[in-house]
Amino acid sequence: MKIAMLSRNPDLYSHRRLKEAAEARGHEFEVINTTRCYMNIASRRPEIYYNGELLPEYDAVIPRIGASVTFYGMAVVRQFEMMGVYCLNKSIAIGRSRDKLRSMQLMAREGIGLPVTTFAYDPKQTEEVVQLAGGAPLVIKLLEGTQGVGVVLADSDRSARSVIEAFRGAKINIMAQEFIKEAKGTDIRAFVIGGRVVAAMKRSGAEGEFRSNLHRGGSAQVAKISPEERSTAIRAAKTMGLSVCGVDMLRSNHGPVVMEVNSSPGIEGIEKATEKDVATMIIEHIEKNADPSKTRAKAVG
């Protein structure tokens, strides 16, 4: 097969591993810088150009779109969908997961465990927001933040009010969530491929850090997850419509609660912690689902 990966950084561990895994199984693999693509939208036959040339036909596309280019990246993925190319994660699913508020609303509708989460527009409603979330300590998040950036822990009602008023005064959208004390700075990342949890790791925050992101100095080890945690991760992935994702959960006193569903999960941490070849599992999933005779015959309208 001929596989393209949308990415602005081919040198990342995850992207190198996907390329290695695909080529090891005999596939052609090309890395395309998402922001250098441009599209002919009005053509009867949808086209994508790259560096001045018309892109060839691909059997599958792996979107690895950075948060800063989500809007344009989704447009590029949609264009591939219009061309009938199999996309590992569809544009609409990526959009759902990137919008933290929308993803929480969708999961709440499906009865998936979540921390108490509040959202308001008017800074004058700060007091109500703080109390509705259960009071301090409180986690305050930017709706567009990733990898732990834009996440603040307010340890008192006063500091929570100050942070919320500052963000909302600057017209920055945020949401407030209850702080799950019993998680003790750790979370579970369940890696889902094709509706199945293929690997799971427990991430612990660095000393004095409540965020467990590996990008912020956290550590990881293989995790044995419960049937309820496995079911929660699978349901979260299905709700977002993602074929491949990382589901981040906290272990609360009332069961697993989902913090985020990541549509472009890193592979390095999960592979090193579990010693599983996750990259090859992703390529195998593509092989099973990217049938050119099917995808090209029914382009998305």
Secondary structure by P-SEA (a helix, b strand, c coil): cbbbbbccccccaaaaaaaaaaaaabbbbbbbcccccccccccccccccccccccccccbbbbbccccaaaaaaaaaaaaaaacccccccaaaaaaaaaaaaaaaaaaaaccccccccccccccaaaaaaaaaccccbbbbcccccccccccccccaaaaaaaaaaaaaacccccccccccccccbbbbbbbccccccbbbbbbbcccccccccccccccccccccaaaaaaaaaaaaaacccbbbbbbbbccccccccccccccccaaaaaacccaaaaaaaaaaaaccccccccccccc
